Amino acid sequence: MSILESRTSFYWWLLAPAIAFFLLFAIWPIGQIAALSISEPAPGIGNYLRLFTDGGLHKLLWTTVRISVIATATSVSLGYILAFAIVQSKSAPARFLIACTLIPFWLSVVVQAFSWILLLRSNGLVNTLLLEYGIISAPLVMMRNEFGVMVGMVHFLAPVAAMVLIGNLRSIDNRLVLAAKSLGAGPYQAFRMVYFPLSLPGLIGAVVVVFILALGFFVTPALLGGGRTVMVAEYISVQVLTVARWGVASMLSIVLLIAVMLLLVLVSRVIDLRKALFPEQHA
């Protein structure tokens, strides 16, 4: 055996525990879920055919996609502004903005959702202030609907988008923008024609990450939606814990997994996601 073959064999032995762990705790459970999707309540693809015949599932999937798209667009827009402010600020303000961005990650999603309940309910702080200043004459309904779900999702996802974008924006050479300005471009024109195109890979990467997270949101829609705005993850939970329809729940889980994988494959054909998400490692 050559030295190269010996080294290769040694590296495979080092990887063996990680591969075994991955197969046991990732691939095996997914395989069990896939098996349930075609065996419960009866063998066959009946659960998957429901995707084409069940109007309730159509509405559920459309609601999930619509809310995820709107939340992604809003979160990435706010995240881009925040990331741009952090990158362009001096050290002290930048550290303060980064600390504010990280705060949502230090709090449980449940705590965040209950905080928004206290703020958005009929006698909450927002309605109380609006009533006291005479802006409204009756409390606004900001919970148990899509608005409340959207607010809670954006609150969590906007910092995620910002953290994804910060690394990409920092990799942009500001001397290119200065060169554009020296050639007669105004601040807006320099941003639109130079800075923004250079940030597109990071922007697309942020959209992908945030959209995938939005598709799987569970706690926020369950608490702020109040059962009136149901997304896929909450529906799967109800199917498993309440009505014991394991086949339907497994089918939706597999469909969601396949959708995410297809999205990653399609986007990876347009940009290098590794470079977009980790620009410092590919400089």
C-alpha positions as CSV (number, residue, x, y, z in Angstrom):
1,M,0.0,0.0,0.0
2,S,1.4,3.4,-1.0
3,I,1.8,6.3,1.4
4,L,-1.1,8.2,-0.3
5,E,-3.4,5.2,0.0
6,S,-2.4,4.8,3.6
7,R,-3.2,8.5,4.4
8,T,-6.6,8.2,2.6
9,S,-7.5,5.1,4.6
10,F,-6.4,6.9,7.8
11,Y,-8.6,9.9,7.0
12,W,-11.6,7.7,6.3
13,W,-11.2,6.0,9.7
14,L,-11.2,9.5,11.3
15,L,-14.4,10.4,9.4
16,A,-16.1,7.1,10.3
17,P,-17.6,8.2,13.7
18,A,-19.0,11.4,12.1
19,I,-20.5,9.4,9.2
20,A,-22.0,6.8,11.5
21,F,-23.5,9.6,13.7
22,F,-25.0,11.3,10.6
23,L,-26.5,8.0,9.2
24,L,-27.9,7.0,12.6
25,F,-29.4,10.4,13.7
26,A,-30.2,12.1,10.4
27,I,-30.6,9.6,7.5
28,W,-32.3,6.8,9.5
29,P,-35.0,9.1,11.0
30,I,-35.7,10.7,7.6
31,G,-36.0,7.2,6.1
32,Q,-38.5,6.2,8.8
33,I,-40.6,9.3,8.1
34,A,-40.5,8.6,4.4
35,A,-41.6,5.0,5.1
36,L,-44.5,6.2,7.2
37,S,-45.6,8.6,4.4
38,I,-46.3,5.6,2.1
39,S,-47.5,3.1,4.7
40,E,-50.0,5.0,6.9
41,P,-52.9,4.6,7.0
42,A,-52.5,2.1,4.0
43,P,-49.6,1.2,1.8
44,G,-49.4,3.3,-1.4
45,I,-49.0,6.9,-2.5
46,G,-52.4,8.0,-1.3
47,N,-51.0,10.6,1.0
48,Y,-49.1,12.2,-1.8
49,L,-52.1,12.2,-4.1
50,R,-53.8,14.4,-1.5
51,L,-51.5,17.2,-2.6
52,F,-53.5,17.3,-5.9
53,T,-57.0,16.7,-4.6
54,D,-57.3,18.2,-1.1
55,G,-58.3,21.8,-1.2
56,G,-57.5,22.3,2.5
57,L,-53.8,21.3,1.8
58,H,-53.7,23.6,-1.2
59,K,-54.8,26.5,1.0
60,L,-52.3,25.5,3.7
61,L,-49.4,25.3,1.3
62,W,-50.4,28.6,-0.3
63,T,-50.6,30.3,3.1
64,T,-47.2,29.0,4.1
65,V,-45.5,30.1,0.8
66,R,-47.2,33.5,0.8
67,I,-46.4,34.3,4.4
68,S,-42.8,33.0,3.9
69,V,-42.3,35.1,0.8
70,I,-43.6,38.3,2.4
71,A,-41.7,37.7,5.6
72,T,-38.5,37.0,3.7
73,A,-38.8,40.1,1.5
74,T,-39.4,42.3,4.6
75,S,-36.7,40.7,6.7
76,V,-34.0,40.8,4.0
77,S,-34.8,44.4,3.3
78,L,-34.5,45.4,6.9
79,G,-31.5,43.1,7.4
80,Y,-29.8,44.7,4.4
81,I,-30.3,48.2,5.8
82,L,-29.0,47.1,9.2
83,A,-26.0,45.3,7.8
84,F,-25.1,48.3,5.6
85,A,-25.3,50.6,8.7
86,I,-23.1,48.2,10.7
87,V,-20.5,47.9,7.9
88,Q,-20.4,51.6,7.2
89,S,-20.3,52.7,10.9
90,K,-17.2,53.3,13.0
91,S,-16.1,50.7,15.5
92,A,-18.1,51.9,18.6
93,P,-21.5,52.4,16.8
94,A,-20.9,49.2,14.8
95,R,-20.4,47.2,18.0
96,F,-23.5,48.6,19.5
97,L,-25.6,47.8,16.4
98,I,-24.2,44.2,16.4
99,A,-25.1,43.8,20.0
100,C,-28.7,44.9,19.3
101,T,-28.8,42.5,16.3
102,L,-27.7,39.6,18.5
103,I,-30.2,40.2,21.3
104,P,-33.0,38.2,19.5
105,F,-30.7,35.2,19.3
106,W,-30.2,35.3,23.1
107,L,-34.0,35.1,23.8
108,S,-36.2,32.1,23.3
109,V,-38.6,32.2,20.4
110,V,-41.4,31.5,22.9
111,V,-40.3,34.5,25.0
112,Q,-40.3,36.7,21.9
113,A,-43.7,35.5,20.8
114,F,-45.2,36.2,24.3
115,S,-43.6,39.6,24.3
116,W,-45.4,40.5,21.1
117,I,-48.6,39.2,22.5
118,L,-48.3,41.7,25.4
119,L,-47.6,44.4,22.9
120,L,-50.2,43.7,20.2
121,R,-53.2,42.5,22.2
122,S,-56.3,44.6,22.4
123,N,-55.3,46.2,25.7
124,G,-51.6,46.0,24.9
125,L,-49.1,48.8,24.8
126,V,-49.5,49.6,21.1
127,N,-53.2,49.9,21.2
128,T,-53.1,51.8,24.5
129,L,-50.7,54.4,23.1
130,L,-52.7,54.8,19.9
131,L,-55.9,55.3,21.8
132,E,-54.4,57.8,24.2
133,Y,-53.1,60.0,21.4
134,G,-56.4,59.8,19.5
135,I,-54.9,58.1,16.5
136,I,-57.5,55.3,16.6
137,S,-61.0,55.2,18.1
138,A,-61.1,51.4,18.7
139,P,-58.4,48.8,19.4
140,L,-56.8,47.4,16.3
141,V,-56.8,43.6,15.7
142,M,-53.1,42.9,15.5
143,M,-53.1,39.3,16.8
144,R,-54.6,36.0,15.7
145,N,-54.1,37.0,12.1
146,E,-51.4,37.1,9.5
147,F,-50.2,40.6,10.7
148,G,-49.3,39.2,14.1
149,V,-47.6,36.2,12.6
150,M,-45.6,38.5,10.2
151,V,-44.5,40.8,12.9
152,G,-43.2,37.9,15.0
153,M,-41.4,36.2,12.1
154,V,-39.8,39.4,10.9
155,H,-38.6,40.2,14.4
156,F,-36.6,36.9,14.4
157,L,-35.6,36.7,10.7
158,A,-34.4,40.3,10.1
159,P,-31.3,39.8,12.4
160,V,-30.6,36.5,10.7
161,A,-30.6,38.3,7.3
162,A,-28.3,41.0,8.7
163,M,-25.8,38.5,10.1
164,V,-25.7,36.7,6.8
165,L,-25.2,40.0,4.9
166,I,-22.5,41.5,7.2
167,G,-19.8,39.3,6.0
168,N,-20.6,39.8,2.3
169,L,-20.8,43.6,2.6
170,R,-17.5,43.7,4.5
171,S,-15.9,41.9,1.6
172,I,-16.8,44.7,-0.8
173,D,-14.0,47.1,-1.6
174,N,-15.2,50.6,-0.8
175,R,-12.5,52.0,-3.0
176,L,-14.7,51.0,-6.0
177,V,-17.5,53.2,-4.7
178,L,-15.1,56.1,-4.2
179,A,-13.8,55.6,-7.7
180,A,-17.3,55.8,-9.1
181,K,-17.9,59.0,-7.2
182,S,-14.6,60.4,-8.5
183,L,-15.9,59.8,-12.0
184,G,-19.0,61.9,-11.4
185,A,-21.5,59.4,-9.9
186,G,-23.7,60.6,-7.1
187,P,-24.0,58.7,-3.8
188,Y,-27.3,57.0,-5.0
189,Q,-25.9,56.2,-8.5
190,A,-22.7,54.8,-7.0
191,F,-24.7,52.6,-4.7
192,R,-27.0,51.4,-7.4
193,M,-24.4,50.7,-10.1
194,V,-21.4,49.6,-8.0
195,Y,-22.2,48.6,-4.4
196,F,-25.5,46.9,-4.8
197,P,-24.5,44.6,-7.7
198,L,-21.4,43.5,-5.7
199,S,-23.7,42.6,-2.7
200,L,-26.1,40.5,-4.8
201,P,-24.5,37.1,-4.0
202,G,-24.8,37.8,-0.3
203,L,-28.3,39.1,-0.8
204,I,-29.4,36.0,-2.6
205,G,-27.7,33.8,0.1
206,A,-29.7,35.8,2.8
207,V,-32.9,35.3,0.9
208,V,-32.3,31.5,0.7
209,V,-31.5,31.1,4.4
210,V,-34.3,33.3,5.6
211,F,-36.9,31.7,3.3
212,I,-35.9,28.2,4.4
213,L,-36.2,29.2,8.1
214,A,-39.6,30.9,7.4
215,L,-41.0,27.7,5.8
216,G,-40.4,25.8,9.0
217,F,-41.7,28.4,11.5
218,F,-43.8,26.8,14.2
219,V,-43.9,28.6,17.6
220,T,-44.6,32.1,16.3
221,P,-47.5,31.2,14.0
222,A,-49.0,28.9,16.7
223,L,-48.9,31.7,19.4
224,L,-49.5,34.9,17.3
225,G,-51.7,33.2,14.7
226,G,-54.0,31.8,17.4
227,G,-55.0,28.8,15.2
228,R,-56.4,31.2,12.5
229,T,-53.2,31.5,10.5
230,V,-51.9,27.9,10.2
231,M,-48.6,27.1,8.5
232,V,-47.2,23.7,7.5
233,A,-45.1,23.1,10.6
234,E,-48.0,23.8,13.0
235,Y,-50.3,21.6,10.8
236,I,-47.8,18.7,11.0
237,S,-47.7,19.1,14.8
238,V,-51.5,18.9,14.9
239,Q,-51.6,15.9,12.7
240,V,-49.1,14.1,14.9
241,L,-50.2,15.2,18.4
242,T,-53.9,15.7,18.1
243,V,-55.5,13.6,15.3
244,A,-52.8,11.0,14.9
245,R,-52.6,11.1,11.1
246,W,-49.0,10.1,10.9
247,G,-49.1,9.4,7.2
248,V,-50.2,12.9,6.3
249,A,-47.8,14.5,8.7
250,S,-44.9,12.4,7.3
251,M,-45.9,13.2,3.7
252,L,-45.8,17.0,4.4
253,S,-42.5,16.7,6.2
254,I,-41.0,14.9,3.2
255,V,-42.5,17.4,0.7
256,L,-41.1,20.3,2.8
257,L,-37.6,18.6,2.9
258,I,-37.7,18.0,-0.9
259,A,-38.8,21.6,-1.6
260,V,-35.9,23.0,0.5
261,M,-33.4,20.7,-1.3
262,L,-34.7,21.6,-4.7
263,L,-34.4,25.3,-3.8
264,L,-30.8,24.9,-2.7
265,V,-30.0,23.0,-5.9
266,L,-31.6,25.7,-8.1
267,V,-29.9,28.5,-6.3
268,S,-26.5,26.8,-6.3
269,R,-26.7,26.8,-10.1
270,V,-26.9,30.6,-10.1
271,I,-24.4,31.5,-7.3
272,D,-21.8,29.8,-5.2
273,L,-23.7,29.6,-1.8
274,R,-20.5,28.9,0.1
275,K,-18.9,32.0,-1.3
276,A,-22.0,34.1,-0.7
277,L,-22.4,33.0,2.9
278,F,-18.7,32.8,3.8
279,P,-16.9,35.4,1.6
280,E,-13.9,35.6,4.0
281,Q,-13.0,32.0,3.4
282,H,-13.1,32.4,-0.4
283,A,-11.4,35.8,-0.7
